[in-house]
């Protein structure tokens, strides 16, 4: 019994030490980068017929990078280890209106009339990216 308690205490001390060392040396390369994407949006009338298709190339933010995950001894886990996985993801999203300025009718002819030559759409993009525990949605 005493031997089991000493093993438990030693495992907890090792776990705390390993966790502190990993935290001190964790290099994370999670950042918010600009990227260009092509967006196409189709618009339909009340009967479901295509009225126009608009598209454009838009610069947006994206999260990219690597985050360190941790594996450490854990006497309470059936495997003897616990793993904490970290992923590069957005800390919050910001809604932004964009203008798609290449609009075409169903026959593929370019629309030039003022009210139909552009289409405003809203998208949500990351403002700030950071390492977060995998599976936990920060937003």
C-alpha positions in Angstrom: 0.0 0.0 0.0 2.8 2.4 1.0 4.7 1.5 -2.2 1.6 2.3 -4.3 1.3 5.7 -2.7 5.0 6.5 -3.3 4.6 5.4 -6.9 1.6 7.7 -7.3 3.4 10.7 -5.7 6.4 10.0 -8.0 4.2 9.9 -11.1 2.4 13.1 -10.1 5.8 14.9 -9.6 7.1 13.6 -12.9 3.9 14.7 -14.6 4.2 18.2 -13.2 7.9 18.5 -14.1 7.3 17.2 -17.7 4.4 19.6 -18.1 6.4 22.6 -16.9 9.4 21.8 -19.2 7.1 21.3 -22.2 5.3 24.6 -21.5 8.6 26.4 -21.3 10.0 25.0 -24.5 6.8 24.9 -26.6 7.3 26.7 -29.9 4.1 27.5 -31.6 3.8 28.8 -35.1 0.2 29.7 -35.3 -0.5 32.9 -37.2 -3.1 34.8 -39.1 -2.2 35.0 -42.8 -3.8 36.7 -45.8 -5.0 34.4 -48.6 -6.9 35.0 -51.9 -9.9 32.9 -52.7 -12.3 32.8 -55.6 -16.0 33.1 -54.6 -19.0 32.3 -56.8 -22.5 33.1 -55.7 -25.6 32.1 -57.6 -28.9 34.1 -57.2 -32.3 32.6 -57.8 -35.8 34.0 -58.2 -38.8 33.0 -56.1 -39.5 30.1 -58.6 -36.0 28.7 -58.2 -34.7 29.8 -61.5 -31.2 31.1 -61.8 -31.2 34.9 -62.3 -27.5 35.7 -62.1 -24.1 34.3 -61.1 -21.5 36.6 -59.5 -17.9 35.9 -58.7 -14.7 37.6 -57.5 -11.3 37.1 -56.1 -11.2 38.2 -52.4 -8.4 38.5 -49.9 -9.3 36.9 -46.6 -7.6 35.9 -43.4 -6.9 32.3 -42.6 -5.3 30.4 -39.7 -2.2 28.5 -40.4 0.6 26.9 -38.4 1.4 24.2 -36.0 0.8 23.8 -32.3 2.6 21.4 -29.9 0.5 18.7 -28.3 1.5 17.1 -25.0 1.7 13.5 -23.8 2.5 12.9 -20.2 2.2 10.2 -17.6 -1.1 9.9 -15.8 -1.8 7.2 -13.2 -5.5 7.8 -13.4 -5.7 7.2 -17.1 -6.3 3.5 -18.2 -3.4 3.8 -20.7 -1.1 5.4 -18.1 -0.8 8.6 -20.2 -2.9 11.6 -20.9 -2.7 13.6 -24.2 -3.6 17.2 -24.8 -3.9 18.1 -28.4 -3.6 21.7 -29.6 -4.7 23.1 -33.0 -4.1 26.4 -34.8 -7.5 28.0 -35.0 -9.4 31.3 -34.8 -10.0 32.9 -31.5 -13.0 34.7 -33.0 -14.6 35.5 -36.3 -15.5 38.9 -37.8 -18.3 39.4 -40.3 -17.3 41.4 -43.4 -19.3 42.5 -46.4 -17.6 42.0 -49.8 -18.6 42.9 -53.3 -18.6 40.4 -56.1 -18.2 42.5 -59.3 -18.2 39.9 -62.1 -21.9 39.1 -62.6 -23.4 37.2 -65.5 -27.0 36.2 -66.6 -28.0 32.5 -67.0 -26.8 32.7 -70.7 -23.3 33.8 -69.6 -23.6 37.4 -70.7 -21.9 40.0 -68.5 -24.4 42.2 -66.6 -23.6 45.9 -66.7 -26.7 47.6 -65.4 -26.0 49.3 -62.1 -28.3 47.3 -59.9 -27.3 43.8 -61.1 -23.6 44.2 -62.0 -22.5 43.7 -58.4 -23.6 41.5 -55.5 -22.8 42.1 -51.9 -22.3 39.0 -49.7 -21.2 38.6 -46.1 -18.5 36.3 -44.9 -17.0 35.5 -41.6 -13.2 35.4 -41.3 -10.7 34.9 -38.5 -9.3 38.1 -36.9 -6.9 36.4 -34.6 -5.5 32.9 -34.6 -4.0 31.0 -31.7 -3.3 27.5 -30.4 -6.4 26.1 -28.8 -7.2 22.7 -27.4 -8.5 20.5 -30.2 -12.2 19.9 -30.1 -12.9 23.1 -28.1 -14.5 25.7 -30.3 -13.4 29.1 -29.2 -16.2 30.8 -31.2 
